[in-house]
Amino acid sequence: MLRRGSVVISRRDGRTVFDRADRDGTLAALADLHSYPATCC
């Protein structure tokens, strides 16, 4: 779910998967959450 929302980036190394935060995706998600209350009601 976090990968689909562009908040986490995954990298596979053999059988191991490494996840890390995607800065740009996280900032975009936070901006959307911040603007939601102004547009929802």
Buried (B, 14 or more C-beta within 10 A) or exposed (E): EBEEEEBBBEEEEEEEEEEEEBEEBBEBBEEEEEEEEEEEE
